[in-house]
Amino acid sequence: MSQGQAGDGRATRRVGDLLREFLETRGWASGDPYTPLFTGWKEVAGPALADHSRLADVDDGVLVVDVDHPGWMQMLALRSPAVLEAARRAAPRARITGLRGRISR
């Protein structure tokens, strides 16, 4: 059903449009609070680290990050305070409590 006129003169709107408008007015454009972390990983991690890592999961508030080499695991550990701060800024509705790295090839 598209937007139109109801029998009593009121405008009709699609449920999806109403829901999207409702979420956007409350700053909840995405239903998943972690989406900005996955879509913006390069900004969260920084370009160099992001080229050698990916956000694999968020497990009970802990970012689970796959890295491609032990050296990048060390870099992730060194940069973890900055990454956590950037993650909290990027996804303020998400409750980010920590970061865990793992090597995956």
TORKOL-4160 file (C-alpha; in steps of 0.2 Angstrom, whole numbers, padded with zeros to 4 digits, m for minus):
105
<pt num="1" X="0000" Y="0000" Z="0000"/>
<pt num="2" X="0007" Y="0017" Z="m0004"/>
<pt num="3" X="0003" Y="0034" Z="0004"/>
<pt num="4" X="m0014" Y="0039" Z="0000"/>
<pt num="5" X="m0030" Y="0045" Z="0008"/>
<pt num="6" X="m0040" Y="0035" Z="0020"/>
<pt num="7" X="m0059" Y="0034" Z="0019"/>
<pt num="8" X="m0060" Y="0047" Z="0033"/>
<pt num="9" X="m0048" Y="0060" Z="0025"/>
<pt num="10" X="m0033" Y="0055" Z="0035"/>
<pt num="11" X="m0017" Y="0051" Z="0025"/>
<pt num="12" X="m0011" Y="0033" Z="0025"/>
<pt num="13" X="0007" Y="0028" Z="0026"/>
<pt num="14" X="0017" Y="0012" Z="0025"/>
<pt num="15" X="0022" Y="0004" Z="0041"/>
<pt num="16" X="0040" Y="0003" Z="0036"/>
<pt num="17" X="0040" Y="0022" Z="0033"/>
<pt num="18" X="0033" Y="0025" Z="0050"/>
<pt num="19" X="0045" Y="0013" Z="0059"/>
<pt num="20" X="0060" Y="0021" Z="0050"/>
<pt num="21" X="0054" Y="0039" Z="0055"/>
<pt num="22" X="0051" Y="0033" Z="0073"/>
<pt num="23" X="0069" Y="0026" Z="0074"/>
<pt num="24" X="0077" Y="0041" Z="0066"/>
<pt num="25" X="0069" Y="0054" Z="0077"/>
<pt num="26" X="0076" Y="0044" Z="0092"/>
<pt num="27" X="0093" Y="0043" Z="0084"/>
<pt num="28" X="0091" Y="0024" Z="0081"/>
<pt num="29" X="0093" Y="0023" Z="0063"/>
<pt num="30" X="0099" Y="0006" Z="0064"/>
<pt num="31" X="0090" Y="m0007" Z="0075"/>
<pt num="32" X="0107" Y="m0015" Z="0079"/>
<pt num="33" X="0118" Y="m0003" Z="0090"/>
<pt num="34" X="0134" Y="m0012" Z="0084"/>
<pt num="35" X="0131" Y="m0009" Z="0065"/>
<pt num="36" X="0142" Y="0007" Z="0066"/>
<pt num="37" X="0157" Y="m0003" Z="0072"/>
<pt num="38" X="0156" Y="m0016" Z="0058"/>
<pt num="39" X="0153" Y="m0003" Z="0044"/>
<pt num="40" X="0165" Y="0009" Z="0051"/>
<pt num="41" X="0179" Y="m0002" Z="0057"/>
<pt num="42" X="0192" Y="0007" Z="0047"/>
<pt num="43" X="0188" Y="0023" Z="0056"/>
<pt num="44" X="0187" Y="0014" Z="0073"/>
<pt num="45" X="0204" Y="0004" Z="0071"/>
<pt num="46" X="0213" Y="0017" Z="0060"/>
<pt num="47" X="0218" Y="0013" Z="0043"/>
<pt num="48" X="0234" Y="0003" Z="0046"/>
<pt num="49" X="0227" Y="m0008" Z="0059"/>
<pt num="50" X="0211" Y="m0010" Z="0049"/>
<pt num="51" X="0220" Y="m0016" Z="0034"/>
<pt num="52" X="0226" Y="m0031" Z="0045"/>
<pt num="53" X="0211" Y="m0034" Z="0055"/>
<pt num="54" X="0192" Y="m0036" Z="0055"/>
<pt num="55" X="0179" Y="m0035" Z="0068"/>
<pt num="56" X="0172" Y="m0053" Z="0069"/>
<pt num="57" X="0160" Y="m0052" Z="0083"/>
<pt num="58" X="0154" Y="m0042" Z="0098"/>
<pt num="59" X="0152" Y="m0055" Z="0113"/>
<pt num="60" X="0143" Y="m0047" Z="0128"/>
<pt num="61" X="0151" Y="m0030" Z="0125"/>
<pt num="62" X="0168" Y="m0037" Z="0120"/>
<pt num="63" X="0174" Y="m0033" Z="0103"/>
<pt num="64" X="0181" Y="m0049" Z="0095"/>
<pt num="65" X="0194" Y="m0044" Z="0082"/>
<pt num="66" X="0203" Y="m0055" Z="0070"/>
<pt num="67" X="0221" Y="m0050" Z="0065"/>
<pt num="68" X="0231" Y="m0058" Z="0051"/>
<pt num="69" X="0248" Y="m0059" Z="0060"/>
<pt num="70" X="0255" Y="m0060" Z="0078"/>
<pt num="71" X="0263" Y="m0043" Z="0075"/>
<pt num="72" X="0246" Y="m0035" Z="0072"/>
<pt num="73" X="0240" Y="m0044" Z="0088"/>
<pt num="74" X="0253" Y="m0034" Z="0097"/>
<pt num="75" X="0248" Y="m0018" Z="0089"/>
<pt num="76" X="0230" Y="m0021" Z="0093"/>
<pt num="77" X="0235" Y="m0024" Z="0111"/>
<pt num="78" X="0245" Y="m0008" Z="0111"/>
<pt num="79" X="0231" Y="0002" Z="0103"/>
<pt num="80" X="0217" Y="m0006" Z="0112"/>
<pt num="81" X="0213" Y="0010" Z="0123"/>
<pt num="82" X="0211" Y="0021" Z="0108"/>
<pt num="83" X="0201" Y="0008" Z="0098"/>
<pt num="84" X="0189" Y="0006" Z="0113"/>
<pt num="85" X="0187" Y="0025" Z="0114"/>
<pt num="86" X="0184" Y="0026" Z="0096"/>
<pt num="87" X="0172" Y="0011" Z="0096"/>
<pt num="88" X="0162" Y="0020" Z="0110"/>
<pt num="89" X="0161" Y="0036" Z="0101"/>
<pt num="90" X="0156" Y="0027" Z="0085"/>
<pt num="91" X="0142" Y="0017" Z="0093"/>
<pt num="92" X="0136" Y="0026" Z="0109"/>
<pt num="93" X="0121" Y="0015" Z="0111"/>
<pt num="94" X="0132" Y="m0001" Z="0112"/>
<pt num="95" X="0139" Y="m0006" Z="0128"/>
<pt num="96" X="0157" Y="m0009" Z="0124"/>
<pt num="97" X="0167" Y="m0016" Z="0139"/>
<pt num="98" X="0183" Y="m0023" Z="0131"/>
<pt num="99" X="0192" Y="m0030" Z="0117"/>
<pt num="100" X="0199" Y="m0047" Z="0113"/>
<pt num="101" X="0210" Y="m0051" Z="0098"/>
<pt num="102" X="0213" Y="m0068" Z="0089"/>
<pt num="103" X="0225" Y="m0073" Z="0075"/>
<pt num="104" X="0216" Y="m0079" Z="0060"/>
<pt num="105" X="0223" Y="m0082" Z="0043"/>
